[in-house]
């Protein structure tokens, strides 16, 4: 299972989420968390802490953070928003998973997720170089 954290700093910029919070609408709140990649069926927590809303920015925010588990359903796994770590963890072949853990997020890994057979082929080709 892969952790998935989403800052309220980001979520509150989405008007339907802001409305769900203001109206205390738990169903809409959880539906938006699900759309954002949190598997609400496994539970989640909202904690107030200092965190970075954006991974690649130095900006810190002191406020609510939704903490949960990243979804593993087929639709999410095909999404551009699915994390690389989640995709790697879902690979069934342990040798391939180990090889992917040593790779960066760029290069041939971009083509790996089509299917496991293609991934094995790409890795074999890369090792020849």
Buried (B, 14 or more C-beta within 10 A) or exposed (E): EBEBBBBBBBBBEEEBBBEBBEEEBEEBBBBBBBBBBBBBEEEBEEEEEEBBBEEEEEEEBEBBBBBBBBBBEEEBBEEEEBBBBBBBBBBEEEEBBEBBEEBEEEEBBEEBBEEBEEBBBBBEEEEEE
